[in-house]
Amino acid sequence: MKHLPSLKNLFYLVNLHQEQNFNRAAKICHVSQSTLSSGIQNLEEQLGHQLIERDHKSFIFTAIGEEVVMRSRKLLTDVDDLVELVKHQGEPMTGEIRLGCIPTIAPFLLSNVVQHCKQAYPDLTLFLKEDTTDRLIDALGKGELDLLLLALPVDTSGFHSMKVGIDPFKMVVHKDLTGEIHEPIDYQDLPDESIFLLQAEHCITGHAISACQLGESEKINPFAATSLHTLVQMVNCKLGTTFLPQMAIDAGILNNTDLTTMEPPGETPYRDIGLVWRQTSSRILTFRTLGLEIQSLLEQEDDI
């Protein structure tokens, strides 16, 4: 058998590429900087190619080095999945899950998910990360996360997904302004720049525009908020209106405000809520079981 490169040295290389700094990468790998540097040099000798071009102040990855990093990241992820498969064989709801979630879901659902899992599956630990959809999908592909809780649809090419529920949108207005908005609502009757939305990097903006059939761009205010709570404050100051997911409303985001909800035009607009994981993951049973639990929690909220 050929003398294969060690996983440890591949791990060093991937972390150096991620950090672009020897000292930070060494800290992440829990080794000295010299150990990390020697490991990468050993890897270059084994492969017979230069992976990094160095001088006394800086370094860059060669073209083949970039390719090795990409393949090493996938290899290390597959090894982690293999270890998890063996470790939890016959006991799917044990161990650790690194769960990523978007900001327009996390504050309103994750606490219930964590509490439920602690009671139902005490041997299962959830480590949570909140970020935008694009960053979470990137982290999932790199093996930094195991599972994502997202609003669909999004491009999940190369991943498996499971729908766990739907989340309707409601139009939110100040109580003092309801008399100025006639139902059924016609967006043409709203003042220009009177609809507030989140920044484009938050997928809920695209979902809301599509689901609520909001095609009149002149009605959208150029100010883009960073959170749903900011949108609530803008509307509470009688600056306009917005769309909020029912999940956030049920969680009390409108408490202590003078806001009320109205039905948007047309059929009830909504976003799908779903789980996403790598096709190569060995923990499909774990993820699907967790998905059914989240589905049950969402259905309980609908019944309240």
Buried (B, 14 or more C-beta within 10 A) or exposed (E): EEEEBEEBBBBBBBBBBBBEEBEBBBBBBEBEBEBBBBBBBBBBEBBEBEBBEEEEEEBEBBEEBEEBBEEBBBBBBBBBBEEBEEEBEEEBBBBEBBBBBBBBBBBBBBEBBBEBBEEEBEEBBBEBBBBBBEBBBEBBBBBBBBBBBBBBBBEBEEBBBBEBBBBBBBBBBBEEBEEEBEEEBEBEEBEEBBBBBBEEEBBBBBBBBEBBEBEEEEBBBEBBBEBBEBBBEBBBEEBBBBBBBBBBBBBEBBEEBBBBBBBBBEEEBBBBBBBBBBEBBBBEEBBBBBBEBBBEBBEEBEEE
